[in-house]
Amino acid sequence: MRNVLKYILFFQLSGNRVLILIQNLRLSLKVFLSLFIVILFLIFSSISQPVIALSNDKLEGESLFIEHCSGCHVNGGNIIRRGKTLKLKALKRNSLDDPKAIAKIARVGIGSMSGYEDVLGEGGDQLVANWIWSQAQNAWIHG
């Protein structure tokens, strides 16, 4: 910064050289601002990475559901027992109004439905339950 001030003082004697220096300073300011914007972009793009990780959990929950649950629960329905669907109204009616309750049933089963703890793997019941709960909140509209 001191060097810049020295140059400004030195070039004050000739008006043309001051104008050239000021133009160079403006160019430097543009370069600085461009770099600053790029740095901000990189910082904020790295902050959003946990959101990507969460969506990976969602994708894994969906994948587990398709593989192990969708045979009977197509689009949140139930081909075996009509009243035992995964739609929000039915879940609430059956006191399954949070992912923990859904995960328990996915893990140990209920009524004629056996549990899937072995095939879902460790934490798979929670992934499926979170995905089911999310779908129920959105009326099973995929996308």
C-alpha positions in Angstrom: 0.0 0.0 0.0 2.9 2.4 0.8 4.4 1.7 -2.6 1.1 2.7 -4.3 1.0 6.0 -2.3 4.6 6.8 -3.3 3.6 6.2 -7.0 0.6 8.4 -6.7 2.6 11.2 -5.1 5.4 10.8 -7.8 3.0 10.9 -10.7 0.9 13.8 -9.5 3.2 16.1 -11.5 2.1 14.7 -14.8 -1.6 14.3 -15.3 -1.4 11.6 -17.9 0.6 9.3 -15.7 -1.8 9.7 -12.8 -4.7 8.7 -15.1 -2.8 5.6 -16.2 -2.1 4.6 -12.5 -5.7 5.1 -11.5 -6.8 2.9 -14.4 -4.4 0.3 -13.3 -5.8 0.5 -9.7 -9.3 0.1 -11.1 -8.2 -3.0 -13.0 -6.6 -4.3 -9.8 -9.8 -3.7 -7.9 -11.8 -5.6 -10.5 -9.3 -8.5 -10.3 -9.5 -8.4 -6.5 -13.3 -8.4 -6.5 -13.4 -11.3 -9.0 -11.1 -13.3 -6.8 -13.1 -12.4 -3.7 -16.3 -13.6 -5.4 -14.6 -16.9 -6.5 -13.4 -17.5 -2.9 -16.8 -16.8 -1.5 -18.3 -19.2 -4.0 -15.9 -21.9 -3.0 -16.5 -21.4 0.7 -20.3 -21.6 0.3 -20.2 -24.6 -2.1 -18.1 -26.5 0.5 -20.6 -25.6 3.2 -23.4 -27.2 1.2 -21.7 -30.6 1.2 -23.6 -31.9 4.3 -26.8 -31.4 2.4 -25.5 -33.7 -0.3 -24.7 -36.3 2.4 -28.3 -36.0 3.7 -29.7 -36.6 0.3 -27.5 -39.7 0.0 -29.2 -41.1 3.1 -32.5 -40.3 1.4 -31.5 -42.1 -1.7 -30.3 -45.1 0.3 -33.6 -45.2 2.2 -35.5 -45.1 -1.1 -33.3 -47.9 -2.5 -33.9 -50.1 0.6 -37.6 -49.4 0.3 -37.7 -50.4 -3.4 -35.7 -53.5 -2.7 -37.5 -54.8 0.4 -40.8 -53.0 0.9 -42.3 -52.0 -2.4 -43.5 -55.5 -3.2 -46.4 -55.0 -0.8 -46.3 -51.3 -0.3 -46.5 -50.0 -3.9 -46.6 -46.1 -3.8 -47.3 -46.3 0.0 -50.3 -48.6 -0.4 -50.6 -52.2 0.9 -51.6 -55.0 -1.4 -52.2 -57.4 1.6 -54.2 -55.3 4.0 -55.8 -52.1 2.6 -56.1 -50.3 5.9 -52.4 -50.7 6.8 -51.0 -48.4 4.2 -48.0 -46.0 4.6 -50.2 -42.9 3.8 -50.1 -40.2 6.4 -53.7 -40.6 7.5 -53.3 -44.4 8.0 -50.0 -43.9 9.8 -51.5 -41.4 12.2 -54.6 -43.6 12.7 -52.3 -46.5 13.7 -50.1 -44.4 16.0 -47.2 -44.5 13.6 -46.7 -40.7 13.5 -43.0 -40.5 13.6 -40.0 -42.2 11.9 -39.0 -44.0 15.1 -42.3 -45.9 15.2 -42.0 -46.8 11.5 -38.4 -47.9 12.0 -39.4 -50.3 14.8 -42.0 -52.0 12.6 -39.5 -52.2 9.7 -37.1 -53.8 12.1 -39.3 -56.2 14.2 -42.5 -56.4 12.2 -46.1 -56.2 13.2 -49.1 -58.6 12.8 -48.6 -60.7 9.6 -45.7 -58.5 8.5 -42.4 -60.0 9.6 -39.4 -57.8 10.5 -36.6 -56.9 8.1 -33.8 -56.2 10.5 -31.5 -58.7 8.9 -31.9 -57.6 5.3 -32.0 -53.8 6.0 -28.7 -54.0 7.9 -27.5 -51.7 10.7 -29.3 -48.4 10.6 -31.3 -49.4 7.5 -34.6 -49.4 9.4 -34.1 -45.8 10.3 -33.1 -44.9 6.7 -36.3 -46.6 5.3 -38.4 -45.0 8.1 -37.2 -41.5 7.4 -37.8 -42.0 3.6 -41.3 -43.4 4.3 -42.1 -40.5 6.6 -40.9 -38.0 4.1 -43.0 -39.6 1.3 -46.1 -39.7 3.6 -45.6 -36.0 4.3 -45.6 -35.4 0.5 -48.6 -37.7 -0.2 -46.3 -40.2 -1.9 -45.5 -37.8 -4.8 -42.1 -38.9 -6.0 -39.5 -36.4 -7.2 
